Amino acid sequence: MHDIAILGAGRIGRIHAKNVAGQPGLRLKYVVDPVAAAAESLAAETGASVADLDTALNDASVTGVIVASSTDTHLDYALKAIAAGKAVFCEKPIDQDLARARSAAGALGGQGVKLFLGFNRRFDPNFQGLKARLSAGVVGALETVHITSHDPAPPPVAYVKVSGGLFKDMAIHDFDMARWLLDEPVTEVYAAASCLVDPAIGEAGDVDTAKIVLRTASGKICVISNSRRSGYGYDQRIEAFGSKGLVRADNVMESTVSVWGEAGAATDAFQNFFLDRYAEAYRREMAHFAQIIRGEALPSVGYVDGVEALALAEAAGQSARTGQVVRL
């Protein structure tokens, strides 16, 4: 049995805690959170104990640490946990500052470092199926990718102010997916962004709507569409166009039931936001983390992936501000 400490008892921390409990061979031992009530509540639900960071990291029985705390703590906590000899599952982004993230290359980027970055969409069975078909050459040589990622409604402005902004908080998932699917380095980034959903988001210094174009050295193109409000649900689609055709992964519905009548066909709603839509992806992430802890696998998503996605996010922000293509 491998003991796990989770740092962060918020929304995503609770998801990971539940998945630890559902993973054979893992046991949640400690919950660490500066908000005592949150830590105590999650500990009571999972049978874990509330602890401070030093207690959790200094316990030799703890072999894995999940960093699900606020974004501004991700890098520091990951560094401390790796230094303590733990396997680390760190939520995205690795940090909000690219230079700072790159400065950790010596500690986090070395061979054999057990750092797993939480880009959960790589573990979605639909997107994995799309990737497998691309890799098998089912639609020939990949030429262009379209990624649609629209939230059902904007987050509270208080969250926006500490999120790092749309490119580093929301679109960073799409930058990672683009890198994974294009399978070669992105050399050019162009982004156009506006505040069309909530003026308060603009007043907080952020945008809520963006279109991003990525180009690789060989000329492959990826177009990413982001919006903080769709008006029709959580829209998560990918289309990949190859020399011989198209492979696409569509939205997941609440059910497969539809009603057909004179007015046309009406289907069920899209699965509600990321906790439902990516529930299976989160479970698969935890299964992979268990393999890493047991020494059965190396992290399939690691430090370099986190830094490269952050580099694209910073480039997109620069392009949106200047109106210019940013060359990497």
C-alpha positions, 0 to 999 in steps of 0.5 A: 500500500502506498500512502499519498499526501494531497496538497489542496482541498479545493474542487480539483483536490477533492476529485483527486482524493476520490480517485486515490480512494478508487485506485487499488494500492493507494491510500490517502494519508494526509490532507494539507490546506491552509484553510482548516475547514476545507482540510478537515472536511476532506480528511473526514470524507476520506479517512485521512489526517490533516497535516502541515506541509513539513509533516507530510513531506517528512513522513517516509511512508508517503511515496506520492504527493498530489499538488492540487493547491493554488497555481502560485504554489505549484512550482514551489510545492513540486520542488519541495516534494521532489527534493523529499524523494516523492513521486509528484502529480502536479496540476497545471500550469507548472507556474505562471511565470515562464522564466521561473518555471525554466529555472527549475530545469535542474531539479525537475527536468532530469532523467528519472524525476518522477514529476507527472503534470496534470494535463488530463485531456491526454487521458480522455478516451475520446481524445486518446482514440483520435490520437491513436488514429492519427498515429496509425495514419488512418487519415494520412499525413496530418495537416491541420487541427481545430480545437474548440474549448468553450466553457458554459459560463465565465468563472467569478471575477475573484478567480480570474484575478488570480488565475493567471489569465485565459491563456495560462489558465484555460487555453493551456490545456489546448496548447498541450493538446496541440503539441501532443497532436501536431507531434512537432515543435510550434514555431509561430503563434498568433492570437486575437483576443477580446472581452465580449462576455463579462466587462468585469473580466476586462476590468480585471485585466483579462480577456474572455474570448480568443482565437489562436493560430499555431504553426509548426516548422513544416507548416502544420497549422492548429486553430484554437477557439476559446470562450468563457461562455458558449451559451449552449454548454461545455463545448469540447471538440477536436477535428484533425484533417489529414491528407486522406480525410478527417478524424474528429472527437465530438462532444459527450452528451448526458445521454444518447436519447434524442427526440425526433419530430416535425421540428427536427431532432432534439438531443440531450445536453452536453455533459456539464463542465469539466468535472463531469466531461473529464471524470474518466480522464481524471480516473485514468490520470490517477491510474497512471500516477499509481503506475509511476509510484510503483515503478511500472511507468515513467510520467507520460506528461512531464516537466518539459511538457509543462514548460512548453505549454506555458511558453505557448501561453506566454507567446499567445498573450504577447501576440494578443497584446501586440497584434503581431506573430510571435516566433519561437 
